[in-house]
Amino acid sequence: MTGASFGHELSPEYLAEDKGYVLVTISALFIVVDCIVVTLRIYAQRLNRMPIGLDDILIPCAWLVHIGLCILGIVMVHEAGVGRHLAFVMQTNPKDIVSWVKSIYSLEWLYLPSVAVPKVSILLLYLRLFTGRVERITTHVLIYIVIANWIAYLLASSFQCLPFEYQWNKTIKGGKCFNIPMFYKTVSAPNIATDLVILLLPIRMIVDLKVSTPRKIGLSVIFLSGSVGIIASCFRMAAFFQTEAFVDNTYASVKLVGWSIIEPGMYLVAACSLKFRPVFVALAKVLRIRNVYGSDPYNRFQGTSSHRGVQLKDMPHDHSGSSKINLGLEDVSSTTDIFVSNSNSHCV
């Protein structure tokens, strides 16, 4: 860790600068957002009366880990000098630097599962939807890659310095660390790569659907929401390349830790939003308005119908699936058919 230069007198304004409130705001905001989106997903699950799958079980786990990450962000401001310039921390309470190093290590243990768990949840949901052999094999491979990436970076983080205590105690003789700045710069790269594949996965299925273009667009938007984390991953990676993380590190941590909270938060929002549609349909029914997919939710529930179901045939069914999953436009089941209907069939 490289300290700031203290060879010249620093202005009182510089030493008084404090951006800690930014990290506290980000952390508090995502605590609220996390609770809202997870609650909406659970409510949507009850509306649909769908069987609980492994993807659903992982959501509370992702929520718990990310809430812990947000709390850590707040603690870092109050206990590790984050938000203040390093010069101020060294003058007022040098021991906060040790707290900073330890909190960064704790952040790594929370950040990695906060990213991996909601992504695995999304992919497990895709396994319940996809019937094509290529898509299912690719999804399985992606799950293994996400988990392997989580374990690999966690091990690298744990052994970035030898002995372990050398991370915060540089007086230990013979201690050494690998290139830690580059380690942090590359963490988001695998996330971006897997996100791109997740983004492309549903394309063939959507193109093959024999439905109207507006419905295909609507379904594309739903699947696209499962990849919104890629935006935050790109911004986080850019932030680490643009910021010297270990020069004036306590001040720089506001931006870097902030993006480390935002990125997994977006993954959790994405994992939950894939199942929000029943909530929107129920709301549209109450308001008696047409939903964004161009169908009348009131008629859908009351039983008027003007369209016949459309079947997508010739899809393999040599896999075990769950009962029906409703993303919003189609009733997708583990059988060989996908029905698109405005009939009086119930939401599933």
Long-range contacts (C-beta under 8 A, 24 or more apart in sequence): 1-97, 1-101, 1-170, 1-246, 1-249, 2-246, 2-247, 3-86, 3-90, 3-247, 4-85, 4-86, 4-87, 4-90, 4-247, 4-248, 6-87, 6-90, 10-85, 10-87, 14-85, 14-87, 15-85, 15-87, 15-88, 15-91, 16-88, 17-84, 17-85, 17-251, 18-83, 18-84, 19-83, 19-251, 19-254, 20-77, 20-78, 20-82, 20-83, 20-84, 20-254, 21-77, 21-83, 22-83, 22-254, 22-258, 23-73, 23-74, 23-76, 23-77, 23-82, 23-83, 23-253, 23-254, 23-257, 23-258, 23-261, 24-73, 24-74, 24-77, 26-73, 26-258, 26-261, 26-262, 27-70, 27-71, 27-73, 27-74, 27-261, 28-70, 28-74, 30-66, 30-70, 30-261, 30-262, 30-265, 31-67, 31-70, 31-71, 33-265, 33-269, 34-63, 34-66, 34-67, 34-70, 34-265, 34-268, 35-63, 37-268, 37-269, 37-272, 37-273, 38-63, 38-268, 38-272, 40-272, 40-276, 40-279, 41-271, 41-272, 41-275, 41-276, 43-279, 44-275, 44-276, 44-277, 44-278, 44-279, 45-275, 47-278, 47-279, 47-282, 47-347, 48-275, 48-278, 48-326, 48-347, 48-348, 49-348, 50-323, 50-324, 50-325, 50-326, 50-348, 51-322, 51-323, 53-124, 53-125, 53-128, 53-322, 54-124, 55-121, 55-122, 55-124, 55-125, 55-128, 55-271, 56-121, 58-117, 58-118, 58-120, 58-121, 58-124, 59-118, 59-121, 59-268, 59-271, 59-272, 61-117, 62-113, 62-114, 62-117, 62-118, 62-121, 62-264, 62-267, 62-268, 62-271, 63-268, 65-110, 65-113, 65-114, 65-117, 66-110, 66-114, 66-261, 66-264, 66-265, 66-268, 68-110, 69-107, 69-110, 69-111, 69-114, 69-260, 69-261, 69-264, 70-261, 70-265, 72-103, 72-106, 72-107, 72-110, 73-257, 73-258, 73-261, 75-103, 76-100, 76-103, 76-107, 76-253, 76-257, 79-103, 80-250, 81-250, 82-250, 82-253, 82-254, 82-257, 83-250, 83-251, 83-253, 83-254, 84-250, 84-251, 85-248, 85-250, 85-251, 86-247, 86-248, 86-249, 86-250, 86-251, 87-248, 89-250, 96-250, 97-168, 97-250, 98-168, 98-169, 100-249, 100-250, 100-253, 101-167, 101-168, 102-167, 102-168, 104-253, 105-157, 105-167, 107-257, 107-260, 108-153, 108-154, 108-157, 109-154, 109-157, 111-187, 111-260, 111-264, 112-150, 112-153, 112-154, 112-157, 113-150, 114-264, 114-265, 114-267, 114-268, 115-150, 115-191, 115-229, 115-263, 115-264, 115-267, 116-146, 116-147, 116-149, 116-150, 118-229, 118-264, 118-267, 118-268, 118-270, 118-271, 119-146, 119-191, 119-194, 119-198, 119-229, 119-267, 119-271, 120-146, 120-147, 121-271, 122-198, 122-226, 122-267, 122-270, 122-271, 122-274, 123-198, 125-271, 125-274, 125-275, 125-325, 126-198, 126-201, 126-202, 126-226, 128-321, 128-322, 128-325, 128-334, 129-205, 129-325, 129-327, 129-332, 130-201, 130-202, 130-205, 131-205, 131-315, 131-316, 131-317, 131-319, 131-321, 131-334, 131-336, 132-204, 132-205, 132-315, 132-316, 133-316, 133-318, 134-204, 135-201, 135-202, 135-204, 135-205, 136-319, 138-197, 138-201, 139-201, 142-194, 142-197, 142-198, 145-190, 145-194, 146-194, 149-190, 149-191, 149-194, 153-187, 156-183, 157-183, 180-246, 181-244, 181-245, 181-246, 184-240, 184-245, 184-256, 185-237, 185-240, 185-241, 187-237, 187-240, 188-233, 188-234, 188-236, 188-237, 188-240, 188-263, 189-237, 191-229, 191-230, 191-233, 191-263, 192-230, 192-233, 192-234, 192-237, 195-227, 195-229, 195-230, 195-233, 196-230, 198-226, 198-227, 199-224, 199-227, 199-230, 208-312, 209-312, 209-330, 209-338, 209-340, 210-310, 210-311, 210-312, 211-310, 211-329, 211-330, 211-340, 214-293, 214-294, 215-293, 215-294, 215-329, 215-330, 215-340, 218-292, 218-293, 218-294, 218-328, 218-329, 219-327, 219-328, 219-329, 219-330, 222-274, 222-277, 222-327, 222-328, 222-329, 223-274, 223-327, 225-270, 225-273, 225-274, 226-270, 226-271, 226-273, 226-274, 227-270, 228-266, 228-269, 228-270, 229-263, 229-264, 229-266, 229-267, 229-270, 231-266, 232-259, 232-262, 232-263, 232-265, 232-266, 232-267, 233-263, 235-259, 235-262, 235-263, 236-260, 236-262, 236-263, 274-327, 275-327, 277-326, 277-327, 277-328, 278-326, 278-347, 280-328, 281-328, 281-347, 293-328, 293-329, 295-342, 296-342, 299-342, 300-342, 300-343, 300-344, 300-347, 301-344, 301-347, 302-344, 303-343, 303-344, 304-342, 304-344, 305-341, 305-342, 305-343, 305-344, 306-342, 307-340, 307-341, 307-342, 307-343, 308-341, 309-339, 309-340, 309-341, 309-343, 310-338, 310-339, 310-340, 310-341, 311-337, 311-338, 311-339, 312-337, 312-338, 313-337, 323-348, 324-348
